């Protein structure tokens, strides 16, 4: 049912199932909030989104208050603004004063709201919180002295993922957000996806940085310095600086990294292409064996950990192919005393967690020395005064100099499905129609059918835990030949530590850069790469 309410003396049509905040956002009125996350249940915890009901002079939280007939609302009356100022001042009264050193200093929502409310000094005296830092995770750092108890991280972990690795404990002045038994994230059921980093409004949850460690190694290590950059990072930097072609940005980055001090620069594409090729071989053998099981194909460490810990019945269906970064690590570092110092750049903190797992070490030494994020790469460039577009262009080192467009496409939403189906068809009939999968589709769940050797198969592309949970029975029933699975809804280009950008169309633009690169590239499947041909012929496949 639709009816009309009054907002700031204007008549606005609303539906009876809408919350006030949803209406305000729809009509373009900005209301500050620290606890609200679109798509999750409202809590009204921070109270910053209060508005005034003129008929009762009551202040109500707009995020959790439904509209009703006859409402007359003021969104920025003196009473409302003063209430918001008091709330923010109370939050600031025991907040640390180390903004200069905070990772979120330029993107802190609390700081931005305080600035918008013209708060320039402390109105209430208070002492900063004394809370321990949680440094147990290889990729996530929790500085709980900066926590404002908005509860976003708890609800993201509980409602979006169904994990509850962290929760609100204690009461009154002792209330805090903690892991079970206060042992730290590394010892909890955390899957290290980093979504809590993405949604934390302050510097309470950030990525653990290794930039200075890397700079020290660049200046002091005698080893050969190798760096591998994900295609998602390249496309993100390209979009961030307005560089129109993927290859131009890639070559800019390679030139910059060589000038900084790296001896060899690679893209992640060779690892992606080996991953594609190996999974295609596994799927073809699966078909020959006439197995009715659905194979789950994923390069996402967070998705793998989630399946193994939360949906163990699906665990045997995961293909055993290592992730692309670990595949390349085995090629570039043959043993723990190798003369190679290897760095990987990725948009995801889960790769930092993956790199230190015992299965990815040789004699106890990680095969990858340092994993940094897209954000950290930008900090590295800033340290050395690198600006884009960079003056020097250089192509990546062999084998990345023969990359196909399948490597970058693999990292996009639906990219596993598209590149795998291309490879399956190419290995059997040497031809395939381009864009045979709905690669431009932005749905989190897509089913697709294709014909291979006169036999029809159905596959599914799943992005996000909620979509996976809905399809568990179909997967167990063997409905699909294989299922593509990634935790982030926009795949790797949606990593929690991509460059900070408020552009709502960011992911569409990044994906378009990669799709344009694929559109103009005739070398568009793994087996067309000379490196993959040599890989097959020399029997270098992962055991």
ABEGO torsion letter per residue (X at the ends): XBBBBBBGGBBBBBBAABBAAAAAAAAGBBBBBAABBBGBBBAGAAGAABBBBAAAGBBBBAAABBBBBGBBBBAABAAAAAAAAAAAAAAAAABBAAAAABAAAAABAAAAAAAAAGBABBABBBBBBBBBBBAABAABBBBAAABAGAGAAAAAAAAAAGAGABBBBEBEAABBBBBBGGAEAAABABAGAGAAAAABABAABBBBBAAAAAAAAAAABABBBBBBBBAAAAAAAAAAAGBABAAAAAAAAAAAAAAAGBABBBBAAAAAAAAAAAAAAAAAAAAAAGBABBBBBBABAAAAAAAAAABAAAAAABBABBBAAAAAAAAABABAABABBBBBBBABAAAAAAAABAAABBGGBBABABBBBAAAAAAAAAAAGBBOBBABBBBBBOAAAABBAAAAAAABBGAAAAAAAAAAAAAAAGBBBBGABBAABABABBBBBBBBGGBBBBBBBBBEAAAAAAAAAAAAAGABABBBBBABAAEAAABAABBBBABAAAAAAAAAAAAAAAAABABABAAABAAAAAAAAAGABBX
